[in-house]
Amino acid sequence: MVAPPLLTKTCLYTLTPDRDFVIDRVPGHPDVFVLLGAAHGFKFASVLGRIASELALDGRTPSAGELDGFRMDRPVLREAAPRTHFLI
């Protein structure tokens, strides 16, 4: 006898429109950070974790100069219907 499933859940594969990370402070909340991997983030977990820990503990990271392109206020994330860029 097979019992019916108790719970099923769909795994969402979410992407930003430009398929890039989001690494930024939440506006108005300087101690809250967002690090979104854009679905392929698992490959970058070690570097994202390092950046997150540096920001949380020190308030800054040596990688800061490389993070501007990943801000949460970049134009593509503010558009109502952004053009998507998919490589596949």
Backbone torsions as a table, in degrees:
resi	resn	phi	psi	omega
1	MET	NA	134.4	179.9
2	VAL	-110.9	127.6	179.1
3	ALA	-80.7	148.8	177.5
4	PRO	-70.0	153.5	179.7
5	PRO	-61.7	142.0	177.7
6	LEU	-82.5	-33.4	-176.3
7	LEU	-155.9	135.3	170.9
8	THR	-126.1	149.5	-178.1
9	LYS	-147.2	136.9	178.3
10	THR	-86.4	135.6	176.0
11	CYS	-85.9	117.2	-179.0
12	LEU	-84.5	132.8	177.4
13	TYR	-107.0	89.3	-174.6
14	THR	-95.4	144.3	-179.9
15	LEU	-133.8	147.6	168.2
16	THR	-76.0	158.9	-177.8
17	PRO	-57.5	-31.9	-179.9
18	ASP	-98.6	5.2	178.6
19	ARG	61.2	29.5	179.6
20	ASP	-111.6	164.3	177.6
21	PHE	-66.2	162.5	165.8
22	VAL	-121.6	117.7	178.7
23	ILE	-135.3	106.6	-173.5
24	ASP	-166.9	164.8	171.4
25	ARG	-83.4	149.1	176.4
26	VAL	-78.5	124.0	-179.2
27	PRO	-55.1	133.5	-179.5
28	GLY	83.3	-6.4	180.0
29	HIS	-135.1	79.1	-172.2
30	PRO	-61.8	-16.3	179.2
31	ASP	-98.2	6.8	-179.5
32	VAL	-113.3	125.8	-178.1
33	PHE	-116.3	148.0	174.2
34	VAL	-116.4	127.5	173.3
35	LEU	-129.7	101.8	-177.1
36	LEU	-109.9	127.4	-174.3
37	GLY	-84.8	-3.2	179.0
38	ALA	55.0	44.4	174.6
39	ALA	73.9	-27.3	177.8
40	HIS	-106.0	14.4	-176.2
41	GLY	-63.8	-25.2	-178.2
42	PHE	-56.6	-31.3	179.4
43	LYS	-70.2	-19.6	-176.0
44	PHE	-113.4	17.0	-175.6
45	ALA	-56.9	-39.0	-177.0
46	SER	-67.4	-42.9	-179.8
47	VAL	-73.8	-37.8	176.6
48	LEU	-64.9	-38.2	176.1
49	GLY	-64.5	-40.8	177.7
50	ARG	-62.5	-47.4	179.3
51	ILE	-61.1	-44.7	-179.8
52	ALA	-61.5	-44.0	-179.3
53	SER	-67.8	-38.4	177.4
54	GLU	-63.6	-43.9	179.2
55	LEU	-64.9	-41.7	-178.1
56	ALA	-69.6	-41.1	-175.6
57	LEU	-86.9	-38.7	-173.7
58	ASP	-109.0	-16.0	-176.9
59	GLY	78.6	2.7	179.0
60	ARG	-155.0	166.1	178.7
61	THR	-142.4	143.8	174.7
62	PRO	-60.9	-17.1	179.6
63	SER	-85.7	2.8	-173.8
64	ALA	-52.0	-40.0	-179.0
65	GLY	-64.0	-19.7	-178.6
66	GLU	-97.8	-1.2	-172.0
67	LEU	-98.3	-8.9	-177.1
68	ASP	-56.8	-35.8	-179.8
69	GLY	-70.4	-7.9	-177.4
70	PHE	-111.1	14.2	-179.2
71	ARG	-64.7	150.1	-179.1
72	MET	-78.1	-9.7	178.7
73	ASP	-101.8	16.9	178.8
74	ARG	-67.3	150.1	-171.4
75	PRO	-51.7	-42.9	-175.1
76	VAL	-63.2	-27.5	-180.0
77	LEU	-84.8	-10.0	-179.9
78	ARG	-100.2	-6.8	-178.8
79	GLU	-78.6	143.7	179.2
80	ALA	-69.0	-40.4	-179.9
81	ALA	-135.2	74.7	-176.0
82	PRO	-70.4	150.3	173.8
83	ARG	-72.6	132.8	-179.5
84	THR	-94.4	152.6	-179.7
85	HIS	-124.2	99.4	179.8
86	PHE	-110.5	136.9	-178.7
87	LEU	-89.4	-16.8	-177.7
88	ILE	-109.5	NA	NA
